[in-house]
Amino acid sequence: MSVKVSMKVNGKPVSAELEERTLLVTYIRENLRLTGTHVGCDTAQCGACTVLMNGRAIKSCSIVAMQAEGSDILTIEGVAHADGTL
C-alpha cells in the first residue's frame, strides 16, 4: 500500500507517494537523489545515514519515511555551501 508523504528537506518542500515500508534513507537517496546520506551497516550502528529531523540527529535507516511526515529534514547537502564545501 502506498502513502503520500510530505516534508521539508534542506528547506525545500517535497512530497511523494511511497510504499509504507520505504525507509527515510531510501527516499532521500533514491527519490531525492541526495546521495551524501549513506547506508553503511544496515543495523543503525555506524551513523553514515544520520540526518537532522526537526533539529535532532536520527539514523534515517531506522525509520520509515512516513514517520517523517511534516518534519524538517537536514542532510549533509543542506549543510554545504553553494560551492559544495562545508
PDB file of N, CA, C and O in Angstrom, chain B, residues numbered from 101:
ATOM      1  N   MET B 101       0.843  -1.171   0.000  1.00  0.00           N
ATOM      2  CA  MET B 101       0.000   0.000   0.000  1.00  0.00           C
ATOM      3  C   MET B 101       0.893   1.240   0.000  1.00  0.00           C
ATOM      4  O   MET B 101       1.904   1.277   0.702  1.00  0.00           O
ATOM      5  N   SER B 102       0.531   2.238  -0.770  1.00  0.00           N
ATOM      6  CA  SER B 102       1.332   3.457  -0.812  1.00  0.00           C
ATOM      7  C   SER B 102       0.651   4.566  -0.013  1.00  0.00           C
ATOM      8  O   SER B 102      -0.570   4.596   0.147  1.00  0.00           O
ATOM      9  N   VAL B 103       1.490   5.471   0.479  1.00  0.00           N
ATOM     10  CA  VAL B 103       1.017   6.607   1.259  1.00  0.00           C
ATOM     11  C   VAL B 103       1.680   7.870   0.724  1.00  0.00           C
ATOM     12  O   VAL B 103       2.786   7.818   0.186  1.00  0.00           O
ATOM     13  N   LYS B 104       1.005   8.996   0.872  1.00  0.00           N
ATOM     14  CA  LYS B 104       1.603  10.270   0.476  1.00  0.00           C
ATOM     15  C   LYS B 104       2.376  10.818   1.663  1.00  0.00           C
ATOM     16  O   LYS B 104       1.864  10.890   2.780  1.00  0.00           O
ATOM     17  N   VAL B 105       3.608  11.199   1.403  1.00  0.00           N
ATOM     18  CA  VAL B 105       4.483  11.730   2.443  1.00  0.00           C
ATOM     19  C   VAL B 105       4.943  13.122   2.017  1.00  0.00           C
ATOM     20  O   VAL B 105       5.390  13.322   0.888  1.00  0.00           O
ATOM     21  N   SER B 106       4.827  14.076   2.931  1.00  0.00           N
ATOM     22  CA  SER B 106       5.275  15.447   2.675  1.00  0.00           C
ATOM     23  C   SER B 106       6.163  15.903   3.820  1.00  0.00           C
ATOM     24  O   SER B 106       5.882  15.625   4.985  1.00  0.00           O
ATOM     25  N   MET B 107       7.232  16.601   3.482  1.00  0.00           N
ATOM     26  CA  MET B 107       8.172  17.118   4.477  1.00  0.00           C
ATOM     27  C   MET B 107       9.010  18.204   3.820  1.00  0.00           C
ATOM     28  O   MET B 107       8.875  18.454   2.623  1.00  0.00           O
ATOM     29  N   LYS B 108       9.859  18.839   4.582  1.00  0.00           N
ATOM     30  CA  LYS B 108      10.846  19.759   4.020  1.00  0.00           C
ATOM     31  C   LYS B 108      12.196  19.067   4.112  1.00  0.00           C
ATOM     32  O   LYS B 108      12.548  18.516   5.155  1.00  0.00           O
ATOM     33  N   VAL B 109      12.945  19.096   3.027  1.00  0.00           N
ATOM     34  CA  VAL B 109      14.299  18.551   3.024  1.00  0.00           C
ATOM     35  C   VAL B 109      15.232  19.666   2.580  1.00  0.00           C
ATOM     36  O   VAL B 109      15.112  20.196   1.475  1.00  0.00           O
ATOM     37  N   ASN B 110      16.156  20.007   3.456  1.00  0.00           N
ATOM     38  CA  ASN B 110      17.102  21.101   3.201  1.00  0.00           C
ATOM     39  C   ASN B 110      16.370  22.395   2.850  1.00  0.00           C
ATOM     40  O   ASN B 110      16.808  23.162   1.992  1.00  0.00           O
ATOM     41  N   GLY B 111      15.241  22.620   3.537  1.00  0.00           N
ATOM     42  CA  GLY B 111      14.481  23.847   3.373  1.00  0.00           C
ATOM     43  C   GLY B 111      13.487  23.868   2.230  1.00  0.00           C
ATOM     44  O   GLY B 111      12.747  24.839   2.070  1.00  0.00           O
ATOM     45  N   LYS B 112      13.458  22.804   1.431  1.00  0.00           N
ATOM     46  CA  LYS B 112      12.547  22.764   0.280  1.00  0.00           C
ATOM     47  C   LYS B 112      11.412  21.780   0.539  1.00  0.00           C
ATOM     48  O   LYS B 112      11.666  20.656   0.973  1.00  0.00           O
ATOM     49  N   PRO B 113      10.159  22.179   0.281  1.00  0.00           N
ATOM     50  CA  PRO B 113       9.052  21.235   0.447  1.00  0.00           C
ATOM     51  C   PRO B 113       9.124  20.129  -0.604  1.00  0.00           C
ATOM     52  O   PRO B 113       9.325  20.393  -1.789  1.00  0.00           O
ATOM     53  N   VAL B 114       8.958  18.891  -0.150  1.00  0.00           N
ATOM     54  CA  VAL B 114       8.949  17.734  -1.048  1.00  0.00           C
ATOM     55  C   VAL B 114       7.799  16.821  -0.651  1.00  0.00           C
ATOM     56  O   VAL B 114       7.385  16.802   0.508  1.00  0.00           O
ATOM     57  N   SER B 115       7.288  16.073  -1.608  1.00  0.00           N
ATOM     58  CA  SER B 115       6.255  15.082  -1.313  1.00  0.00           C
ATOM     59  C   SER B 115       6.327  13.984  -2.352  1.00  0.00           C
ATOM     60  O   SER B 115       6.819  14.184  -3.463  1.00  0.00           O
ATOM     61  N   ALA B 116       5.828  12.816  -1.969  1.00  0.00           N
ATOM     62  CA  ALA B 116       5.858  11.667  -2.875  1.00  0.00           C
ATOM     63  C   ALA B 116       4.881  10.615  -2.393  1.00  0.00           C
ATOM     64  O   ALA B 116       4.515  10.575  -1.218  1.00  0.00           O
ATOM     65  N   GLU B 117       4.463   9.763  -3.315  1.00  0.00           N
ATOM     66  CA  GLU B 117       3.697   8.559  -2.984  1.00  0.00           C
ATOM     67  C   GLU B 117       4.715   7.446  -2.795  1.00  0.00           C
ATOM     68  O   GLU B 117       5.457   7.121  -3.722  1.00  0.00           O
ATOM     69  N   LEU B 118       4.758   6.862  -1.608  1.00  0.00           N
ATOM     70  CA  LEU B 118       5.751   5.842  -1.283  1.00  0.00           C
ATOM     71  C   LEU B 118       5.090   4.613  -0.692  1.00  0.00           C
ATOM     72  O   LEU B 118       4.004   4.691  -0.118  1.00  0.00           O
ATOM     73  N   GLU B 119       5.749   3.490  -0.838  1.00  0.00           N
ATOM     74  CA  GLU B 119       5.319   2.293  -0.126  1.00  0.00           C
ATOM     75  C   GLU B 119       5.492   2.554   1.371  1.00  0.00           C
ATOM     76  O   GLU B 119       6.436   3.229   1.781  1.00  0.00           O
ATOM     77  N   GLU B 120       4.596   2.027   2.171  1.00  0.00           N
ATOM     78  CA  GLU B 120       4.637   2.258   3.621  1.00  0.00           C
ATOM     79  C   GLU B 120       5.976   1.875   4.237  1.00  0.00           C
ATOM     80  O   GLU B 120       6.411   2.500   5.205  1.00  0.00           O
ATOM     81  N   ARG B 121       6.624   0.875   3.699  1.00  0.00           N
ATOM     82  CA  ARG B 121       7.863   0.364   4.292  1.00  0.00           C
ATOM     83  C   ARG B 121       9.127   1.053   3.773  1.00  0.00           C
ATOM     84  O   ARG B 121      10.232   0.644   4.130  1.00  0.00           O
ATOM     85  N   THR B 122       8.991   2.087   2.940  1.00  0.00           N
ATOM     86  CA  THR B 122      10.158   2.792   2.402  1.00  0.00           C
ATOM     87  C   THR B 122      10.896   3.512   3.527  1.00  0.00           C
ATOM     88  O   THR B 122      10.317   4.335   4.236  1.00  0.00           O
ATOM     89  N   LEU B 123      12.165   3.196   3.680  1.00  0.00           N
ATOM     90  CA  LEU B 123      12.984   3.848   4.697  1.00  0.00           C
ATOM     91  C   LEU B 123      13.261   5.296   4.306  1.00  0.00           C
ATOM     92  O   LEU B 123      13.319   5.630   3.122  1.00  0.00           O
ATOM     93  N   LEU B 124      13.431   6.144   5.305  1.00  0.00           N
ATOM     94  CA  LEU B 124      13.740   7.544   5.039  1.00  0.00           C
ATOM     95  C   LEU B 124      15.027   7.664   4.232  1.00  0.00           C
ATOM     96  O   LEU B 124      15.094   8.479   3.312  1.00  0.00           O
ATOM     97  N   VAL B 125      16.040   6.884   4.550  1.00  0.00           N
ATOM     98  CA  VAL B 125      17.303   6.934   3.806  1.00  0.00           C
ATOM     99  C   VAL B 125      17.097   6.573   2.336  1.00  0.00           C
ATOM    100  O   VAL B 125      17.736   7.159   1.462  1.00  0.00           O
ATOM    101  N   THR B 126      16.229   5.634   2.060  1.00  0.00           N
ATOM    102  CA  THR B 126      15.944   5.238   0.676  1.00  0.00           C
ATOM    103  C   THR B 126      15.254   6.371  -0.062  1.00  0.00           C
ATOM    104  O   THR B 126      15.597   6.667  -1.206  1.00  0.00           O
ATOM    105  N   TYR B 127      14.290   7.006   0.578  1.00  0.00           N
ATOM    106  CA  TYR B 127      13.604   8.152  -0.029  1.00  0.00           C
ATOM    107  C   TYR B 127      14.596   9.272  -0.337  1.00  0.00           C
ATOM    108  O   TYR B 127      14.583   9.837  -1.430  1.00  0.00           O
ATOM    109  N   ILE B 128      15.447   9.584   0.621  1.00  0.00           N
ATOM    110  CA  ILE B 128      16.426  10.657   0.434  1.00  0.00           C
ATOM    111  C   ILE B 128      17.375  10.334  -0.722  1.00  0.00           C
ATOM    112  O   ILE B 128      17.623  11.184  -1.577  1.00  0.00           O
ATOM    113  N   ARG B 129      17.899   9.127  -0.749  1.00  0.00           N
ATOM    114  CA  ARG B 129      18.889   8.765  -1.768  1.00  0.00           C
ATOM    115  C   ARG B 129      18.272   8.511  -3.140  1.00  0.00           C
ATOM    116  O   ARG B 129      18.752   9.038  -4.144  1.00  0.00           O
ATOM    117  N   GLU B 130      17.219   7.714  -3.189  1.00  0.00           N
ATOM    118  CA  GLU B 130      16.687   7.273  -4.483  1.00  0.00           C
ATOM    119  C   GLU B 130      15.672   8.237  -5.087  1.00  0.00           C
ATOM    120  O   GLU B 130      15.687   8.466  -6.297  1.00  0.00           O
ATOM    121  N   ASN B 131      14.810   8.792  -4.284  1.00  0.00           N
ATOM    122  CA  ASN B 131      13.788   9.694  -4.822  1.00  0.00           C
ATOM    123  C   ASN B 131      14.307  11.120  -4.969  1.00  0.00           C
ATOM    124  O   ASN B 131      14.059  11.777  -5.980  1.00  0.00           O
ATOM    125  N   LEU B 132      15.027  11.594  -3.954  1.00  0.00           N
ATOM    126  CA  LEU B 132      15.504  12.974  -3.980  1.00  0.00           C
ATOM    127  C   LEU B 132      16.906  13.098  -4.572  1.00  0.00           C
ATOM    128  O   LEU B 132      17.370  14.207  -4.838  1.00  0.00           O
ATOM    129  N   ARG B 133      17.578  11.974  -4.779  1.00  0.00           N
ATOM    130  CA  ARG B 133      18.936  11.947  -5.358  1.00  0.00           C
ATOM    131  C   ARG B 133      19.949  12.721  -4.520  1.00  0.00           C
ATOM    132  O   ARG B 133      20.880  13.321  -5.058  1.00  0.00           O
ATOM    133  N   LEU B 134      19.766  12.705  -3.213  1.00  0.00           N
ATOM    134  CA  LEU B 134      20.722  13.307  -2.289  1.00  0.00           C
ATOM    135  C   LEU B 134      21.573  12.173  -1.729  1.00  0.00           C
ATOM    136  O   LEU B 134      21.192  11.525  -0.755  1.00  0.00           O
ATOM    137  N   THR B 135      22.708  11.942  -2.341  1.00  0.00           N
ATOM    138  CA  THR B 135      23.481  10.729  -2.056  1.00  0.00           C
ATOM    139  C   THR B 135      24.546  10.899  -0.975  1.00  0.00           C
ATOM    140  O   THR B 135      25.351   9.991  -0.764  1.00  0.00           O
ATOM    141  N   GLY B 136      24.568  12.030  -0.292  1.00  0.00           N
ATOM    142  CA  GLY B 136      25.508  12.204   0.809  1.00  0.00           C
ATOM    143  C   GLY B 136      25.134  11.382   2.029  1.00  0.00           C
ATOM    144  O   GLY B 136      25.989  11.081   2.861  1.00  0.00           O
ATOM    145  N   THR B 137      23.878  11.021   2.142  1.00  0.00           N
ATOM    146  CA  THR B 137      23.397  10.166   3.226  1.00  0.00           C
ATOM    147  C   THR B 137      23.579   8.721   2.784  1.00  0.00           C
ATOM    148  O   THR B 137      23.070   8.325   1.735  1.00  0.00           O
ATOM    149  N   HIS B 138      24.298   7.934   3.571  1.00  0.00           N
ATOM    150  CA  HIS B 138      24.662   6.569   3.167  1.00  0.00           C
ATOM    151  C   HIS B 138      24.066   5.517   4.095  1.00  0.00           C
ATOM    152  O   HIS B 138      23.698   5.807   5.234  1.00  0.00           O
ATOM    153  N   VAL B 139      23.981   4.300   3.591  1.00  0.00           N
ATOM    154  CA  VAL B 139      23.700   3.130   4.417  1.00  0.00           C
ATOM    155  C   VAL B 139      25.027   2.402   4.539  1.00  0.00           C
ATOM    156  O   VAL B 139      25.529   1.841   3.565  1.00  0.00           O
ATOM    157  N   GLY B 140      25.586   2.413   5.727  1.00  0.00           N
ATOM    158  CA  GLY B 140      26.900   1.813   5.915  1.00  0.00           C
ATOM    159  C   GLY B 140      26.871   0.436   6.531  1.00  0.00           C
ATOM    160  O   GLY B 140      27.772  -0.367   6.287  1.00  0.00           O
ATOM    161  N   CYS B 141      25.845   0.141   7.333  1.00  0.00           N
ATOM    162  CA  CYS B 141      25.896  -1.107   8.091  1.00  0.00           C
ATOM    163  C   CYS B 141      24.599  -1.910   8.075  1.00  0.00           C
ATOM    164  O   CYS B 141      24.622  -3.097   8.400  1.00  0.00           O
ATOM    165  N   ASP B 142      23.481  -1.311   7.712  1.00  0.00           N
ATOM    166  CA  ASP B 142      22.166  -1.967   7.741  1.00  0.00           C
ATOM    167  C   ASP B 142      21.695  -2.346   9.137  1.00  0.00           C
ATOM    168  O   ASP B 142      20.731  -3.099   9.270  1.00  0.00           O
ATOM    169  N   THR B 143      22.350  -1.846  10.184  1.00  0.00           N
ATOM    170  CA  THR B 143      21.938  -2.175  11.551  1.00  0.00           C
ATOM    171  C   THR B 143      21.789  -0.941  12.444  1.00  0.00           C
ATOM    172  O   THR B 143      21.656  -1.077  13.660  1.00  0.00           O
ATOM    173  N   ALA B 144      21.810   0.249  11.864  1.00  0.00           N
ATOM    174  CA  ALA B 144      21.670   1.514  12.601  1.00  0.00           C
ATOM    175  C   ALA B 144      22.768   1.703  13.645  1.00  0.00           C
ATOM    176  O   ALA B 144      22.532   2.306  14.692  1.00  0.00           O
ATOM    177  N   GLN B 145      23.954   1.197  13.367  1.00  0.00           N
ATOM    178  CA  GLN B 145      25.062   1.311  14.311  1.00  0.00           C
ATOM    179  C   GLN B 145      26.117   2.331  13.900  1.00  0.00           C
ATOM    180  O   GLN B 145      26.710   2.979  14.762  1.00  0.00           O
ATOM    181  N   CYS B 146      26.366   2.487  12.595  1.00  0.00           N
ATOM    182  CA  CYS B 146      27.541   3.253  12.156  1.00  0.00           C
ATOM    183  C   CYS B 146      27.315   4.758  12.075  1.00  0.00           C
ATOM    184  O   CYS B 146      28.265   5.520  12.257  1.00  0.00           O
ATOM    185  N   GLY B 147      26.107   5.208  11.813  1.00  0.00           N
ATOM    186  CA  GLY B 147      25.821   6.634  11.733  1.00  0.00           C
ATOM    187  C   GLY B 147      25.989   7.259  10.365  1.00  0.00           C
ATOM    188  O   GLY B 147      25.805   8.469  10.227  1.00  0.00           O
ATOM    189  N   ALA B 148      26.332   6.485   9.348  1.00  0.00           N
ATOM    190  CA  ALA B 148      26.507   7.033   7.996  1.00  0.00           C
ATOM    191  C   ALA B 148      25.204   7.595   7.435  1.00  0.00           C
ATOM    192  O   ALA B 148      25.227   8.403   6.507  1.00  0.00           O
ATOM    193  N   CYS B 149      24.086   7.180   7.984  1.00  0.00           N
ATOM    194  CA  CYS B 149      22.772   7.610   7.495  1.00  0.00           C
ATOM    195  C   CYS B 149      22.189   8.754   8.321  1.00  0.00           C
ATOM    196  O   CYS B 149      21.023   9.107   8.142  1.00  0.00           O
ATOM    197  N   THR B 150      22.973   9.334   9.215  1.00  0.00           N
ATOM    198  CA  THR B 150      22.467  10.359  10.128  1.00  0.00           C
ATOM    199  C   THR B 150      22.036  11.627   9.394  1.00  0.00           C
ATOM    200  O   THR B 150      22.764  12.157   8.555  1.00  0.00           O
ATOM    201  N   VAL B 151      20.848  12.095   9.727  1.00  0.00           N
ATOM    202  CA  VAL B 151      20.317  13.377   9.256  1.00  0.00           C
ATOM    203  C   VAL B 151      19.725  14.081  10.473  1.00  0.00           C
ATOM    204  O   VAL B 151      19.547  13.467  11.525  1.00  0.00           O
ATOM    205  N   LEU B 152      19.424  15.356  10.330  1.00  0.00           N
ATOM    206  CA  LEU B 152      18.711  16.062  11.388  1.00  0.00           C
ATOM    207  C   LEU B 152      17.236  16.090  11.040  1.00  0.00           C
ATOM    208  O   LEU B 152      16.859  16.486   9.937  1.00  0.00           O
ATOM    209  N   MET B 153      16.405  15.672  11.974  1.00  0.00           N
ATOM    210  CA  MET B 153      14.958  15.734  11.806  1.00  0.00           C
ATOM    211  C   MET B 153      14.434  16.654  12.896  1.00  0.00           C
ATOM    212  O   MET B 153      14.488  16.330  14.082  1.00  0.00           O
ATOM    213  N   ASN B 154      13.921  17.816  12.473  1.00  0.00           N
ATOM    214  CA  ASN B 154      13.456  18.832  13.422  1.00  0.00           C
ATOM    215  C   ASN B 154      14.548  19.178  14.435  1.00  0.00           C
ATOM    216  O   ASN B 154      14.273  19.375  15.619  1.00  0.00           O
ATOM    217  N   GLY B 155      15.803  19.249  13.946  1.00  0.00           N
ATOM    218  CA  GLY B 155      16.931  19.635  14.782  1.00  0.00           C
ATOM    219  C   GLY B 155      17.564  18.531  15.596  1.00  0.00           C
ATOM    220  O   GLY B 155      18.546  18.771  16.299  1.00  0.00           O
ATOM    221  N   ARG B 156      17.024  17.324  15.519  1.00  0.00           N
ATOM    222  CA  ARG B 156      17.546  16.185  16.286  1.00  0.00           C
ATOM    223  C   ARG B 156      18.207  15.185  15.362  1.00  0.00           C
ATOM    224  O   ARG B 156      17.650  14.850  14.317  1.00  0.00           O
ATOM    225  N   ALA B 157      19.385  14.701  15.728  1.00  0.00           N
ATOM    226  CA  ALA B 157      20.076  13.699  14.917  1.00  0.00           C
ATOM    227  C   ALA B 157      19.329  12.371  14.999  1.00  0.00           C
ATOM    228  O   ALA B 157      19.034  11.874  16.086  1.00  0.00           O
ATOM    229  N   ILE B 158      19.029  11.806  13.828  1.00  0.00           N
ATOM    230  CA  ILE B 158      18.385  10.488  13.767  1.00  0.00           C
ATOM    231  C   ILE B 158      19.091   9.655  12.705  1.00  0.00           C
ATOM    232  O   ILE B 158      19.714  10.194  11.791  1.00  0.00           O
ATOM    233  N   LYS B 159      18.987   8.366  12.834  1.00  0.00           N
ATOM    234  CA  LYS B 159      19.543   7.450  11.836  1.00  0.00           C
ATOM    235  C   LYS B 159      18.432   7.130  10.846  1.00  0.00           C
ATOM    236  O   LYS B 159      17.475   6.428  11.172  1.00  0.00           O
ATOM    237  N   SER B 160      18.573   7.653   9.637  1.00  0.00           N
ATOM    238  CA  SER B 160      17.494   7.561   8.653  1.00  0.00           C
ATOM    239  C   SER B 160      17.288   6.157   8.107  1.00  0.00           C
ATOM    240  O   SER B 160      16.319   5.913   7.388  1.00  0.00           O
ATOM    241  N   CYS B 161      18.185   5.226   8.438  1.00  0.00           N
ATOM    242  CA  CYS B 161      17.979   3.838   8.019  1.00  0.00           C
ATOM    243  C   CYS B 161      17.092   3.087   9.008  1.00  0.00           C
ATOM    244  O   CYS B 161      16.713   1.941   8.766  1.00  0.00           O
ATOM    245  N   SER B 162      16.764   3.742  10.128  1.00  0.00           N
ATOM    246  CA  SER B 162      15.997   3.047  11.160  1.00  0.00           C
ATOM    247  C   SER B 162      14.546   3.511  11.260  1.00  0.00           C
ATOM    248  O   SER B 162      13.801   3.022  12.110  1.00  0.00           O
ATOM    249  N   ILE B 163      14.130   4.462  10.391  1.00  0.00           N
ATOM    250  CA  ILE B 163      12.729   4.879  10.395  1.00  0.00           C
ATOM    251  C   ILE B 163      12.183   4.860   8.973  1.00  0.00           C
ATOM    252  O   ILE B 163      12.918   5.057   8.006  1.00  0.00           O
ATOM    253  N   VAL B 164      10.900   4.623   8.869  1.00  0.00           N
ATOM    254  CA  VAL B 164      10.269   4.681   7.554  1.00  0.00           C
ATOM    255  C   VAL B 164       9.950   6.144   7.241  1.00  0.00           C
ATOM    256  O   VAL B 164       9.750   6.958   8.143  1.00  0.00           O
ATOM    257  N   ALA B 165       9.908   6.458   5.956  1.00  0.00           N
ATOM    258  CA  ALA B 165       9.729   7.843   5.519  1.00  0.00           C
ATOM    259  C   ALA B 165       8.452   8.464   6.065  1.00  0.00           C
ATOM    260  O   ALA B 165       8.431   9.655   6.378  1.00  0.00           O
ATOM    261  N   MET B 166       7.381   7.670   6.186  1.00  0.00           N
ATOM    262  CA  MET B 166       6.124   8.261   6.645  1.00  0.00           C
ATOM    263  C   MET B 166       6.210   8.729   8.100  1.00  0.00           C
ATOM    264  O   MET B 166       5.373   9.521   8.532  1.00  0.00           O
ATOM    265  N   GLN B 167       7.203   8.258   8.866  1.00  0.00           N
ATOM    266  CA  GLN B 167       7.402   8.757  10.227  1.00  0.00           C
ATOM    267  C   GLN B 167       7.946  10.189  10.223  1.00  0.00           C
ATOM    268  O   GLN B 167       7.898  10.876  11.243  1.00  0.00           O
ATOM    269  N   ALA B 168       8.456  10.629   9.087  1.00  0.00           N
ATOM    270  CA  ALA B 168       8.992  11.984   8.961  1.00  0.00           C
ATOM    271  C   ALA B 168       7.960  12.951   8.384  1.00  0.00           C
ATOM    272  O   ALA B 168       8.292  14.094   8.071  1.00  0.00           O
ATOM    273  N   GLU B 169       6.728  12.507   8.243  1.00  0.00           N
ATOM    274  CA  GLU B 169       5.643  13.354   7.714  1.00  0.00           C
ATOM    275  C   GLU B 169       5.616  14.691   8.448  1.00  0.00           C
ATOM    276  O   GLU B 169       5.552  14.732   9.676  1.00  0.00           O
ATOM    277  N   GLY B 170       5.663  15.786   7.687  1.00  0.00           N
ATOM    278  CA  GLY B 170       5.593  17.120   8.257  1.00  0.00           C
ATOM    279  C   GLY B 170       6.874  17.615   8.904  1.00  0.00           C
ATOM    280  O   GLY B 170       6.908  18.725   9.435  1.00  0.00           O
ATOM    281  N   SER B 171       7.916  16.820   8.867  1.00  0.00           N
ATOM    282  CA  SER B 171       9.175  17.175   9.525  1.00  0.00           C
ATOM    283  C   SER B 171      10.055  18.049   8.647  1.00  0.00           C
ATOM    284  O   SER B 171       9.842  18.183   7.442  1.00  0.00           O
ATOM    285  N   ASP B 172      11.043  18.633   9.291  1.00  0.00           N
ATOM    286  CA  ASP B 172      12.077  19.412   8.615  1.00  0.00           C
ATOM    287  C   ASP B 172      13.351  18.576   8.677  1.00  0.00           C
ATOM    288  O   ASP B 172      13.913  18.375   9.754  1.00  0.00           O
ATOM    289  N   ILE B 173      13.808  18.090   7.523  1.00  0.00           N
ATOM    290  CA  ILE B 173      14.969  17.207   7.434  1.00  0.00           C
ATOM    291  C   ILE B 173      16.151  17.997   6.888  1.00  0.00           C
ATOM    292  O   ILE B 173      16.011  18.745   5.920  1.00  0.00           O
ATOM    293  N   LEU B 174      17.314  17.831   7.510  1.00  0.00           N
ATOM    294  CA  LEU B 174      18.540  18.456   7.028  1.00  0.00           C
ATOM    295  C   LEU B 174      19.564  17.364   6.758  1.00  0.00           C
ATOM    296  O   LEU B 174      19.935  16.614   7.661  1.00  0.00           O
ATOM    297  N   THR B 175      20.018  17.279   5.506  1.00  0.00           N
ATOM    298  CA  THR B 175      21.049  16.310   5.119  1.00  0.00           C
ATOM    299  C   THR B 175      22.384  17.037   4.982  1.00  0.00           C
ATOM    300  O   THR B 175      22.441  18.260   5.109  1.00  0.00           O
ATOM    301  N   ILE B 176      23.449  16.297   4.727  1.00  0.00           N
ATOM    302  CA  ILE B 176      24.767  16.902   4.547  1.00  0.00           C
ATOM    303  C   ILE B 176      24.762  17.897   3.390  1.00  0.00           C
ATOM    304  O   ILE B 176      25.482  18.895   3.429  1.00  0.00           O
ATOM    305  N   GLU B 177      23.959  17.635   2.365  1.00  0.00           N
ATOM    306  CA  GLU B 177      23.874  18.574   1.246  1.00  0.00           C
ATOM    307  C   GLU B 177      23.311  19.919   1.691  1.00  0.00           C
ATOM    308  O   GLU B 177      23.670  20.957   1.136  1.00  0.00           O
ATOM    309  N   GLY B 178      22.439  19.905   2.682  1.00  0.00           N
ATOM    310  CA  GLY B 178      21.861  21.136   3.201  1.00  0.00           C
ATOM    311  C   GLY B 178      22.812  21.917   4.087  1.00  0.00           C
ATOM    312  O   GLY B 178      22.620  23.113   4.305  1.00  0.00           O
ATOM    313  N   VAL B 179      23.836  21.249   4.600  1.00  0.00           N
ATOM    314  CA  VAL B 179      24.841  21.897   5.435  1.00  0.00           C
ATOM    315  C   VAL B 179      25.900  22.569   4.564  1.00  0.00           C
ATOM    316  O   VAL B 179      26.480  23.580   4.960  1.00  0.00           O
ATOM    317  N   ALA B 180      26.149  22.016   3.391  1.00  0.00           N
ATOM    318  CA  ALA B 180      27.205  22.508   2.498  1.00  0.00           C
ATOM    319  C   ALA B 180      26.869  23.887   1.933  1.00  0.00           C
ATOM    320  O   ALA B 180      25.702  24.244   1.774  1.00  0.00           O
ATOM    321  N   HIS B 181      27.914  24.647   1.635  1.00  0.00           N
ATOM    322  CA  HIS B 181      27.773  25.935   0.949  1.00  0.00           C
ATOM    323  C   HIS B 181      27.429  25.684  -0.514  1.00  0.00           C
ATOM    324  O   HIS B 181      27.513  24.550  -0.984  1.00  0.00           O
ATOM    325  N   ALA B 182      27.047  26.716  -1.228  1.00  0.00           N
ATOM    326  CA  ALA B 182      26.654  26.600  -2.637  1.00  0.00           C
ATOM    327  C   ALA B 182      27.754  25.989  -3.504  1.00  0.00           C
ATOM    328  O   ALA B 182      27.462  25.334  -4.505  1.00  0.00           O
ATOM    329  N   ASP B 183      29.015  26.198  -3.125  1.00  0.00           N
ATOM    330  CA  ASP B 183      30.122  25.638  -3.912  1.00  0.00           C
ATOM    331  C   ASP B 183      30.460  24.201  -3.520  1.00  0.00           C
ATOM    332  O   ASP B 183      31.402  23.613  -4.052  1.00  0.00           O
ATOM    333  N   GLY B 184      29.687  23.637  -2.588  1.00  0.00           N
ATOM    334  CA  GLY B 184      29.880  22.250  -2.182  1.00  0.00           C
ATOM    335  C   GLY B 184      30.808  22.057  -0.996  1.00  0.00           C
ATOM    336  O   GLY B 184      30.960  20.932  -0.518  1.00  0.00           O
ATOM    337  N   THR B 185      31.433  23.120  -0.508  1.00  0.00           N
ATOM    338  CA  THR B 185      32.317  22.993   0.647  1.00  0.00           C
ATOM    339  C   THR B 185      31.507  23.055   1.936  1.00  0.00           C
ATOM    340  O   THR B 185      30.391  23.575   1.968  1.00  0.00           O
ATOM    341  N   LEU B 186      32.097  22.513   2.992  1.00  0.00           N
ATOM    342  CA  LEU B 186      31.416  22.539   4.295  1.00  0.00           C
ATOM    343  C   LEU B 186      31.855  23.717   5.127  1.00  0.00           C
ATOM    344  O   LEU B 186      31.381  23.890   6.250  1.00  0.00           O
TER     345      LEU B 186
END
